[in-house]
Amino acid sequence: MKEEQAYKTIENMIVQGKFTMQESISINGLAEEMNMSRTPVHKALAQLEREGYTTITPQVGVFVRRPEPSRSAS
């Protein structure tokens, strides 16, 4: 599924440091780079936001953030 592929690719890019913290991510740029439409990329970024990797601000953009440590980890 393209959404899952986009998710894994973008997550790896963030974890490997391709983006700096607070860097703006271009949905159009990622979609072009991964040769897919904006929809699966946007859905993947929304999932990454729920997991703490990105912040999506409507009409502003998508920004990388550092995931907060899990509360269950001590």
Residue, then its C-alpha position, 0 to 999 in steps of 0.5 A: m500500500k502506498e500510504e504504508q510505503a510513504y510512512k516507512t520512507i518518511e519515518n526513516m528520513i526523519v530518524q536518519g536525520k535527513f531533516t533537521m528539527q523544525e524543518s519544513i517538509s514539502i508534501n509536493g516534494l516528497a510526493e515527487e521524490m517517491n513518485m506518488s500522489r500527495t494523498p498517501v504522503h499526506k496520510a503518512l505525515a498525519q500518522l507521523e504526527r500522531e506518533g510525534y514525528t511531525t507537526i501539521t499546521p493548516q495553511v502553514g506546513v508540516f514540520v519535523r519534531r523530536p518524538e517525546p519518549s514513551r511514558s512507559a520507558s523508565 
